[in-house]
Structure formats: C-alpha cells, structure tokens
Amino acid sequence: MNRPVLGNRPVAVALAIALAACGPGTGPTVYAGATIIPVPGAEPIQGGDLVVIDGRIACVGIAGSCETPAGASTIDVSGLWLMPGLVDTHIHSTFGGAPGLAERDQRLRFLLGVTLTRDASTARNFDGNISAARAATAAGSPVPRLLVAGRAPLDRIEGGEAVEPLITDLVGAGATAIKVHDPFTAAQLIEIGRAARSSGVPVYGHAWADDPVRSLVNESVDAGFDGLAHVLGISPLSLTLEARTSPPDFQGTDAWRVWRRSLWLEASVESQDSVARSLAARGVWIEPLLTAEAQWAGPYRPPAGGSEVTSLPFVARSLEEGPEVDFSTADRERLGRSMGRVYRFVGAFHEAGGVLVTGSDDVVAPGLAIHEELRQLTQAGLSPGSALAAATIEAARVLGVADSLGSIEPGKLADFVLLDADPLQDVTNTLRIVQVVKGGVPYR
C-alpha cells in the first residue's frame, strides 16, 4: 500500500495561520511509524502505531500490534515524535470582543500545539467565555478546547450574600473551577472552599493579599484549596515578620515591585526548602507562572531555531513588550538572583512530590509562552519528561479532564501534536511542530 508521508518541515506561517484542516480525518486513520510518547516521563514507543476512530484513540502500540480498521487511511509518520497536545492552565481572554483578538490568540496557541486552555476567571466576560468554551469543543474548530473558571465575587460576599448559592450559580452556568483572586478573610476562604467542594469543582487562587507582607497560602490550603496560582505569594512563608525588610512607602511603584519579588533573597534556602516540602506534603498543586516572573529579571529572548511564528508582526510586538518598569542594573541583578531562588523552590517542590502545571498568564505571546514555561521548568531542575508531564497529563488532572485528555491512551480524545525532533532530549523541540490534531482532525 502506498501511504501518504507527512512532511518533516512546517508549512509557511501564512498558510499555517489559516490552520487549514488536511485530510484524512473524517474516517478511521492510522498514524504509523512515529516515536509515540503516551505519557511524558514514561517509556516512549519506538516506531509505534496510533489508530484514530471517530475522533478518539482506538489503539496505540508497537508496529503491527493494532488492527487496521476497514477503510482506514494510513499516514507514514516515520521519523516524527507524537505526544499529547499542550495545556495552558492560565489565560485571560475576552471572547466576542472587538476585533476578535481572543479568537486570534486561540488560533495562535493552537498553531503552536496548545490543544487545551483554561480561562482563569476573566470576570468581566464570563458569559462570553462560556459560549466560546462550548463552541471550542468541535473537533473541526481550529482552536484549543476551553475551560472557564468562575471568580468568587468579593463585593457580593462582603455585601453579606451567602457564599454557597453564589458558587452554585457559577458552576451551573458552566464554570469548571472556582478562582479566588481577592484577599478574602480566612473564614470566607473556608466558606468558598466548602461551597466549591459541594458543587464538585476544584478551587484555587492567588496566594497573596494587598498587604505586601501577608501571604494567603496557609489560609488557602487550610480552607481546602486544590491549588495555588503564582509563586509570588509563597516567599513570605519562609520569613518571620522580624526578618523582613521594610517595604517602600508606596505599593505599586517600581521600587515596591523589586522589593516584593526579592523577598526570596531574605530567607535561608533551608527555610524555603522546608516550605516546598510542606506544601507538597499537603497535596496542593502549584501553577508557578515562571515565565511571568522571569520577565522582571530581564527581557524574553526567543530560543535559537524557534518557531517561525515569532516573525509575525503582532507576535514580534508582544515579544518586545514586558513589564513596564525602568529598573536599574542593580535592580535587574537582584531580581535575577531572586529568580534563582524561585527556581530552587520549584525544583524542591517537585522533588518532594509536588504537582506543577503550566500556565502563561498571557505573557510573551499566545502559545509561545507555554513553550517558554517548559524551558523555565527545566531551569528549575525538572527533566524534559517531567516538564512535559506538567504541560499534559498533570495539567489535565488538575483541570479534571484526565479521563479524556492529557495522554495518548485508548478511549481518549485524539488531541496530539507531531514534532520533527525529540522533546525528551531537548524540551525546546516542542516548537518543532509539523502537525496538530484535535478530535482526530489534523491541521498543518
């Protein structure tokens, strides 16, 4: 049988942005000969076969181990690597807004191998984001699947409304998680955690308060929170009140930002490691958003040989942007040393068995940020396989969709990417994308 061969180089960006679906995809399809990474961190299948039927994975195994369905199309993907699609657990989008920027950003994420996203409670457009999430389930839609977190409303809770009905309404409207963004009291956090569990969804959130030296980490974990977004609020846990230097007078100034992000340097590494082990033992996951933090220490530089998508004008503009600050050389040096402590903490948390997931918070550029987050995780000491797990199966578990996404296993949705270089050897090879497949529909 003559089998179509999938080319080893990406098509031109102009065509890729169009995200044209390319047949087959309407009937049973066999992807033959790739090195398959079923679950990052597990042993890859060399020269394996993957069978897709009706948008789901029907079989995966060594060559010849899967029965070829009648009438199936077979694609020779020898020399390529096949792995689960990437996950961005932290975007902020306003779908339906002019001029369709959220939709454009999602297409770019999809082009760069991100097949699942979660809106981290963009409260001003909750209804629009829920509608976009429903539309994104279609396999023929060239955008990542979308989950939406609902934000616990500070004003209404402080206004005396009962917490549980508010959370129930958010979940009933389509929220798949509850995000806590504001500095609630410890009692309010407990009520929010209880209401989320009663509704059957996870609860997570920011781990700091308006008070620059107050951390909400312990209160949040004690309240039963499943996860923490940002590492920024964790550094005060390593310090006694007496050990902290006084913050600048005015919160929100550049001097305050340098001080806040440099608290890591005021604690001993032993106390930081102890906090990392404690949080891991308490079973909380962390979305560290390392790329967002690293931008304060210096501008982002795309990896050599990275995706040609970085040449798109709006992406290039995004890469030139960063935190709007005017730091001195001494400030940058201090922030760089502080970032080294952040890496150490994240590495210690991982070594202690803590779960990490990949979110972008919309820094750098859509899609590209997750590839950079993977590289940042390896900076923290994770192996490429462990970093990839954070962006696939671990993220799917945290989002509550591991029964259908996050790994290459029979019965799961056929959402995966094909690469022309090994991501287990060099995690930046996740940018070497040849094809993205969603629900069995391939896009180039």
C-alpha positions in Angstrom: 0.0 0.0 0.0 1.3 3.5 -0.8 1.0 5.6 2.2 1.0 9.4 2.3 4.0 10.8 4.0 3.8 13.7 6.4 6.5 16.2 5.5 9.2 16.9 8.1 9.0 20.7 7.9 6.2 23.1 8.9 4.4 24.9 6.1 4.9 28.6 5.8 3.5 30.8 8.5 0.9 32.5 6.2 -0.6 29.1 5.5 -0.2 27.8 9.0 -2.1 30.7 10.4 -5.0 29.7 8.2 -4.9 26.4 10.0 -6.3 24.5 7.1 -7.6 21.1 8.0 -5.9 18.5 5.9 -7.4 15.1 5.2 -7.7 12.4 6.3 -9.7 13.0 9.4 -13.3 12.1 8.6 -12.7 8.3 8.7 -10.5 5.9 10.6 -6.8 6.9 10.4 -3.6 5.1 11.3 -0.5 7.1 12.1 2.3 4.7 11.5 6.0 4.8 12.5 6.3 7.7 14.9 8.0 7.6 18.3 5.0 7.9 20.5 5.2 9.5 23.9 2.0 8.2 25.5 2.6 9.9 28.9 5.6 12.2 29.2 8.0 10.6 31.6 7.0 7.1 30.6 9.0 4.9 28.1 8.3 6.0 24.5 7.0 3.6 21.9 9.6 3.4 19.1 8.1 3.2 15.6 4.6 2.9 17.0 1.1 2.9 15.5 -1.8 5.1 16.6 -5.3 4.4 15.4 -8.0 7.1 15.5 -11.7 6.3 15.1 -14.5 8.8 15.5 -12.2 11.4 17.0 -10.8 9.1 19.7 -7.8 7.0 20.1 -8.8 3.4 19.4 -5.4 1.8 19.8 -1.8 2.7 20.4 1.2 0.3 20.5 4.2 -1.1 18.7 4.2 -1.5 15.0 1.7 -4.3 13.9 0.0 -4.5 17.3 -3.1 -2.5 16.3 -5.7 -3.9 14.0 -6.2 -1.6 11.0 -9.9 -0.7 10.6 -11.6 -1.4 7.3 -11.3 1.6 5.0 -8.7 3.4 7.2 -6.3 5.9 5.8 -2.7 5.3 6.8 -0.2 8.1 7.2 3.5 7.4 7.4 4.9 9.5 10.2 8.3 7.7 10.5 11.0 9.9 11.9 8.5 12.1 13.9 7.5 12.2 17.5 3.9 12.1 18.6 2.9 13.4 22.0 -0.2 14.8 23.7 -1.3 18.3 23.0 0.0 21.0 25.4 -2.1 22.7 28.0 -2.2 26.3 29.2 -4.0 26.4 32.5 -4.0 30.2 32.8 -5.2 32.5 30.1 -7.3 35.7 30.3 -9.4 36.3 27.3 -12.5 38.3 26.4 -14.2 36.3 23.7 -16.6 38.1 21.4 -14.9 41.4 21.9 -13.7 43.6 19.0 -11.8 43.0 16.9 -11.7 39.2 17.7 -8.4 39.3 19.5 -9.3 36.4 21.8 -10.1 34.2 18.8 -6.9 35.2 17.1 -4.9 34.4 20.2 -6.5 31.0 20.5 -5.7 30.2 16.9 -2.1 31.1 17.5 -2.0 28.9 20.6 -3.4 26.0 18.6 -0.9 26.5 15.8 1.8 26.2 18.5 0.5 22.9 19.8 -1.7 24.1 22.7 -4.9 22.0 22.5 -6.5 22.8 25.9 -6.7 26.1 27.7 -8.4 27.4 30.9 -9.6 30.9 31.3 -8.5 31.9 34.8 -11.7 33.8 35.6 -11.9 36.8 33.3 -14.8 38.0 35.4 -15.9 40.9 33.1 -16.8 38.5 30.3 -17.8 35.2 32.0 -20.8 34.6 29.8 -18.9 35.3 26.5 -16.1 32.9 27.6 -18.6 30.2 28.5 -20.1 30.5 25.0 -16.7 30.3 23.4 -15.9 27.2 25.5 -19.0 25.4 24.1 -18.0 26.3 20.6 -14.4 25.2 21.1 -15.5 21.6 21.7 -16.0 21.0 18.0 -13.1 18.9 16.5 -13.4 21.0 13.3 -12.7 24.2 15.1 -9.0 25.1 14.9 -8.7 26.4 18.4 -7.8 24.8 21.7 -10.6 23.4 23.9 -11.5 25.9 26.5 -12.5 25.5 30.2 -13.6 28.5 32.2 -13.1 29.3 35.9 -15.6 31.4 37.8 -14.4 34.0 40.1 -15.6 34.2 43.7 -17.2 37.7 43.9 -15.6 39.7 46.7 -18.2 42.6 46.6 -21.2 40.3 46.9 -19.7 38.1 49.6 -18.6 41.2 51.6 -22.1 42.6 50.9 -23.5 39.7 53.0 -24.7 37.3 50.3 -24.4 33.6 51.2 -21.4 32.0 49.6 -22.8 28.7 48.5 -25.6 30.0 46.2 -23.1 32.3 44.5 -20.7 29.4 43.8 -23.6 27.1 42.8 -24.7 29.7 40.2 -21.2 29.9 38.7 -20.9 26.2 38.4 -24.4 25.9 37.0 -23.6 28.5 34.3 -20.6 26.4 33.2 -17.6 27.2 35.5 -15.4 24.1 35.8 -13.4 25.6 38.8 -13.6 28.5 41.3 -10.8 31.0 41.2 -10.1 33.2 44.2 -8.4 36.4 43.2 -9.1 38.8 46.1 -7.9 38.9 49.7 -10.8 37.2 51.5 -10.7 36.6 55.2 -9.7 33.1 56.5 -13.4 32.5 57.3 -14.5 33.5 53.9 -11.9 31.3 52.3 -13.2 28.3 54.3 -16.8 29.0 53.0 -15.6 29.3 49.4 -13.7 26.0 49.7 -16.6 24.2 51.2 -19.0 25.6 48.6 -16.7 24.6 45.7 -16.4 21.0 47.0 -20.1 20.8 47.5 -20.5 21.8 43.8 -17.9 19.2 42.7 -15.4 21.6 41.3 -11.8 22.4 42.4 -10.9 25.8 43.9 -7.6 27.6 43.6 -6.3 31.1 43.5 -3.8 33.8 44.1 -1.8 33.4 47.2 -1.2 36.9 48.3 -3.1 39.9 49.7 -3.0 43.7 49.3 -0.8 43.8 52.4 2.6 43.4 50.8 3.9 41.1 53.6 0.8 39.0 54.1 0.5 35.6 52.4 -2.8 33.8 51.9 -1.1 30.4 51.2 -1.6 28.8 54.6 -5.2 30.1 54.9 -6.0 28.9 51.4 -4.5 25.4 51.9 -6.2 25.1 55.3 -9.5 26.0 53.6 -9.1 23.0 51.3 -7.9 24.8 48.2 -6.7 22.4 45.5 -4.0 24.7 44.0 -2.1 28.0 44.0 -1.6 30.3 41.1 1.7 32.3 41.0 4.7 31.6 43.3 4.8 35.3 44.3 2.7 34.8 47.4 4.9 31.9 48.7 8.1 33.7 49.6 6.8 35.3 52.8 6.2 31.9 54.3 10.0 31.4 54.6 10.4 34.6 56.6 9.5 35.7 60.1 8.0 39.1 60.4 11.1 40.3 62.1 13.3 39.1 59.3 11.5 41.0 56.6 12.9 44.3 55.5 10.5 47.2 55.4 8.7 47.7 52.1 8.9 51.0 50.2 6.3 53.5 51.3 4.1 53.3 48.2 2.8 50.0 47.0 2.8 49.5 43.2 5.9 51.6 42.5 8.9 50.0 40.7 10.8 50.0 44.0 7.9 48.1 45.6 7.9 45.6 42.8 11.6 45.0 43.2 11.2 44.6 46.9 8.2 42.3 46.7 9.9 40.0 44.2 13.2 40.0 46.1 11.8 38.6 49.4 13.1 35.2 48.3 16.6 36.5 49.0 15.9 37.4 52.6 15.1 33.8 53.6 17.5 30.9 54.1 17.5 28.2 51.4 16.8 25.7 54.2 13.6 27.5 55.2 12.5 27.7 51.5 13.1 24.0 51.0 11.1 23.3 54.2 8.1 25.3 52.8 8.4 23.5 49.5 8.3 20.1 51.2 5.4 21.2 53.5 3.3 22.3 50.5 4.0 19.2 48.6 3.0 17.0 51.6 -0.2 19.0 52.0 -1.2 17.9 48.4 -1.6 21.3 46.9 -0.6 21.8 43.2 1.2 24.9 42.0 0.9 26.9 38.8 4.2 28.8 39.2 4.0 31.0 36.1 7.7 31.1 35.9 7.8 32.9 32.6 5.7 35.8 34.0 8.2 36.1 36.9 11.3 35.8 34.8 10.3 38.7 32.7 11.0 41.0 35.6 14.6 39.9 35.7 15.2 40.5 32.0 13.6 40.7 28.6 12.4 37.5 26.9 14.6 36.1 24.2 13.2 33.5 21.8 15.2 30.3 21.7 17.6 29.9 18.7 15.9 28.0 15.9 12.5 28.6 17.4 9.2 28.7 15.6 8.9 30.9 12.5 5.7 32.3 14.1 7.9 34.7 16.1 8.3 36.7 12.8 4.6 37.6 12.7 4.3 41.4 13.4 1.9 41.1 16.3 4.0 38.4 17.9 7.2 40.3 17.5 5.5 43.3 19.2 4.4 41.1 22.0 8.0 39.8 22.5 9.2 43.4 22.7 6.8 44.2 25.4 7.3 43.3 29.0 6.7 44.7 32.4 6.5 48.5 32.1 9.3 49.2 34.5 12.5 51.2 34.5 14.8 49.1 36.6 18.4 49.9 37.3 21.2 47.4 36.6 21.4 46.7 40.3 17.6 46.0 40.4 17.9 43.6 37.5 20.8 41.8 39.1 18.9 41.5 42.4 15.8 40.2 40.5 18.0 37.7 38.7 19.4 36.3 41.9 15.9 36.2 43.3 14.7 34.2 40.3 17.4 31.7 41.1 15.7 31.2 44.4 12.4 30.8 42.7 13.9 28.0 40.5 15.3 26.3 43.6 11.9 26.4 45.4 10.0 25.0 42.3 12.7 22.3 42.0 12.4 21.4 45.7 8.6 21.3 45.5 8.8 18.9 42.5 11.5 16.7 44.2 9.2 16.4 47.2 6.4 15.1 45.0 4.5 18.3 44.4 2.4 18.7 41.3 3.3 21.5 38.9 1.2 22.7 35.9 1.9 25.1 33.1 0.1 28.4 32.8 1.1 31.5 30.9 -0.9 34.4 32.3 -0.8 35.8 28.7 2.9 36.9 28.9 5.4 36.7 26.0 2.9 35.8 23.2 0.0 33.4 22.9 1.1 29.8 22.7 4.8 30.6 22.7 4.6 31.3 26.4 3.9 27.6 27.2 7.0 26.5 25.3 8.9 29.0 27.4 7.3 27.8 30.6 8.5 24.3 29.7 12.1 25.6 29.3 11.7 27.5 32.6 10.7 24.3 34.4 13.9 22.6 33.2 15.8 25.7 34.5 14.2 24.7 37.9 15.8 21.2 37.6 12.9 19.2 36.0 13.8 16.7 33.3 12.2 17.4 29.9 9.9 14.5 30.6 8.7 15.9 33.9 8.3 19.4 32.4 6.2 17.8 29.6 4.1 16.0 32.1 3.3 19.3 33.8 2.0 20.6 30.4 0.0 17.5 29.6 -1.2 14.8 32.0 -0.7 16.7 35.2 -2.5 19.7 33.8 -5.3 17.5 32.6 -5.7 16.0 36.1 -5.7 19.4 37.7 -8.4 20.6 35.3 -10.4 17.5 35.9 -10.3 16.1 32.3 -7.7 13.4 32.6 -10.3 10.8 31.7 -10.4 12.2 28.1 -7.2 14.3 27.6 -3.6 14.7 28.6 -2.1 11.4 27.4 -2.1 9.1 24.4 -4.3 6.2 25.6 -7.2 4.2 24.1 -10.6 5.9 24.6 -9.2 9.4 25.0 -9.8 12.2 22.6 -7.3 12.3 19.7 -5.7 15.6 20.6 -2.0 15.4 19.9 1.0 17.1 18.1 3.6 15.7 15.8 7.2 17.0 16.1 10.2 16.6 13.9 12.7 16.5 16.9 12.7 14.7 20.2 11.2 16.8 23.1 12.6 14.3 25.7 16.1 15.2 24.7 15.6 19.0 24.4 12.3 20.4 25.6 12.6 23.4 23.2 11.9 20.8 20.5 8.2 21.2 21.3 8.4 24.2 18.9 9.3 21.8 16.0 5.7 21.3 15.2 4.7 19.5 12.0 1.0 18.9 12.6 -1.6 19.5 15.3 -4.6 17.1 15.7 -7.8 17.8 17.5 -10.5 15.3 17.9 -8.9 13.3 15.1 -8.9 16.3 12.7 -5.4 17.1 11.5 -4.2 20.7 10.9 -1.0 21.9 9.3 
